[in-house]
Amino acid sequence: MQYVSTRDGRPRRERLEFEEILLRGLAPDGGLYVPVQWPSLSAVEWRGWRGRPYTEIAAGLVGRFSGSALTAARLDQIVAETYAAFDDERVAPLREFSPGLYLLELFHGPTLAFKDYALQLLGRLLDEVLRRRGSRVTIVGATSGDTGAAAIEAIRGRGTADIFILYPEGRISEIQRRQMTTIAAPNVHALGIRGSFDDCQDLVKAMFADTPFRIAHNLSAVNSINWARIMAQTVYYATAALALGAPDQRVSFVVPTGNFGNVYAAHVARRMGLPIADLVIATNRNDILARFFNDGAMSLGVVTPSLSPSMDIQVASNFERLFYELKDCDANAVADAMARFRNTGAMPVTAAEWRDAKRLFTAYSFDDDATLAEIARTWRASQVMLDPHSAVGVAAARAHRAIAGKAPIVSLATAHPAKFPDAIERAIGVRPKLPPRLADLLERPERLLSLPNSVAAVEDYIRSHARPLREVAA
């Protein structure tokens, strides 16, 4: 299985195996890695996975992307270890909360968010490859809330990596912050940045673009810019669709998203042959994705804090992977377009490309008032408690149901409601409790660090705190 960068338009472009793109995360040219060729499964193969455990389906799908990097037996073992600690034996259970409407519960991992499903696997894959090579990496990442905690949980205590997570100071929930700042492991660093998530994301990209710094610290990425994240997220779309009758029954999915990674993973599953009827994007008032798919113009706006902070994003990094497809895999055109987007704040998209995109995705946006109203509505009707991000998804599912066909609609519940207790209490008058394993989170001591929105300041901190690469991994 080989991968290329979305921006590498050279006649003899670099082709890499899975192990290399896993370690790199982001291409040196700033592009994102995508497969040279999509793996494809027949209806018979999909049908054969019906009723099988989550781990078996995960190993089967991940193996299509990892190629010869792991033996089948070792991959089975890593996948089994990854999901053994999840608190539901089904791993990603489905719940019908209204006729034809389902919730896919993706908050049963250690940090109570969907990011665990990919990052727990990614952490183990990185550790496996680095130990085999006798090497270490410095992981840098940006988070709008949940990615950071999930990444830290996956990497904490590992001798093969130091991890530095940038988060927008004051713009995530207290629970999200504490899940990062209360981790005492010496290889973990949570950095509050005085800016927005987009600023944090730009800092990460700038560090990767700083070639001497990238090489000196052997940088790696765990954001959804790392293909392994996308790969792992295809699994829960497959398990949900199979549970509802795929491949003989088409299923629609509604995905609350800001960075486009989660919904792009559904698109990947569709490219592999999973019969998906509709893919619906649900956004909050930071609605750049909804504006693009509805109106054809992708232009940057100001990031406005909301009750669903993980979607408070304007630069949806993973859109570049779809854009590469819309450009017929013309990497030079993608590189030029992304440069113009960065310089002007507007993505140069043709009418034909927009029509192609619109055939693939539908999009809705909802503000905070609508989010609170959906939390209350779902609670009254079914006693199901939704976090604000999941509520945006359910609101979109209800709106889409009015115009869609008869296919079942699965809306992703991307975080446990206890991660956003203030919004839940405001909507329904009930304050959700954290699971027992996190019950004392608010009493744990924090390590708080505030840095300016400055590449130099962040790089200086990493230089001072990253362990030398020559140290032997424990």
Secondary structure, 3 states (H helix, E strand, C coil): CEEEECCCCCCCCCCEEHHHHHHHCCCCCCCCEEECCCCCCCHHHHHHCCCCCHHHHHHHHHHHHHHHHCCHHHHHHHHHHHHHCCCCCCCCCEEEEECCEEEEECCCCCCCECHHHHHHHHHHHHHHHHHHHCCCEEEEEECCCHHHHHHHHHHCCCCCEEEEEEEECCCCCHHHHHHHHCCCCCCEEEEEECCCHHHHHHHHHHHHHCHHHHHHHCEEECCCCCHHHHHHHHHHHHHHHHHCCCCCCCEEEEEECCCCHHHHHHHHHHHCCCCEEEEEEEECCCCHHHHHHHHCCCECCCCCCCCCHHHCCCCCCCHHHHHHHHCCCCHHHHHHHHHHHHHHCECCCCHHHHHHHHHHCEEEECCHHHHHHHHHHHHHHHCCCCCHHHHHHHHHHHHHHCCCCCCCEEEEECECHHHCHHHHHHHHCCCCCCCHHHCCHHHCCCCCCEECCCHHHHHHHHHHHCCCCCCCCC
